[in-house]
Amino acid sequence: MQRLMIARIFLLKPKILLADEPTSMIDACSRATILDMLLNLRDEIGMTVIFITHDIGLAYYISDTVYIMEQGRFVEHGSADQVILTPKAPYTRRLISDVPKIHEAWDLSTVE
């Protein structure tokens, strides 16, 4: 069903697309293909994509502008580079610190 809805986007070519976790539960290869297609469609027809996700890395990859919400309120927004590389809000810093890094040992002392 999810893939069918994504295929409809390419047929309808809307001016605004509200995508709530559009690549969740899709394998990595298909996810990359879908994201590339969305970005190409965005560039070709000037479509605005409002991409809702819990994946901060994915948000950074796909977004020009990022808004961070905590408990239904915006706590930070700005360019993707600004928000992800120099976060100001404590919640944003916590989200970024929770992303596992391959080159660092995991700190499990904060896990409850």
N, C-alpha and C positions, 0 to 999 in steps of 0.2 A: 504494500500500500504506500509505504514511504517513497519508494522508487517511482511509483506511478505519479505521485503528487509532484515530485521533482521533475519528471518528464513533462508534466503539464506546464511548468514554468517556462520551459524552452519553447513550447508552442504558443503560449499566451503573450509572452514578452511584456510583462507588466512594467509600469514605471516605478512602482514601489513594491518590494517583496519583504514581508515580515516572516522571517525564518526562525522558528523556535526549535533549537536543537535538530537541525535538518539532517545531520549526518550521524546522529546517535544510533547505535546498534547496527552500523554498517561497517563492513571490513575495511581495513586501512587502504587497500588499493582502490576500492570503489569510492571511498571518502575523498581521496586525493583527486580522483577524476571529477567527482561532483563539484568539489571546491574550485578546481581549475575552470570548469564549465561555467559556474556561477560568476567567477571573476571575469571571464571573457565576455559573458553576456552583459554583465554590469558595464564593462568598458565599451562594448559595441553599441548598446542602445541607451546608455546613460541611466541605467536602472539604479535606484537606491536600494541597498540591501540593509535591512535592520536585522542583525544576526544576534539572536539570543543564545547564549551558551554558558556553561559552567567551566569550559575548557579555556583557561586564560592564554595558553599557547596558541590555540586556534584563533582566539579573538585577536591576538597580536598579528598573526599571519594574514588574516583576511580583512582587517579593519584599517580604515584611515583614522577614524575617531572611535575612542573607547569610552563607555560610561560604565562605572562600577556601582552596583547597587548592594546595599546592606539593609536587610529587613524592609524592603520595599521603598527605600529612599536612595537617591543618588548621593554618593559620598565623594566621588571624584570623576572628572572627565577631562579629556584633552586628546591630543594626537596619540596614536598607538605608541609611538616611541616615548613620548612624555610620560604617559601613565604607566607603562610597563617597565621602562628603564629607570625612571626617577619617580617612583610612587610617593605620594605625600600622605594619603590617608592610611591610618593604621590597618584598616581592613584590607586595603589593596596590598599593602606590604605583606600581610599575613597570607593572602591568597597566593601571591607570588612565591613566598617562602615555602608553601606547601607543595609546590611542583617538584617532584623528584628530579634530582640532577644526577646524571650518569657519572660524572667525574668527581662527585663528593660522597663521602660516607653519610648515610642517613642518620639523622638524630631522632631516635625514637623516645627520648626522655620526655617529650611533651605529649605523647600519646596516652590517653586516659583509659 
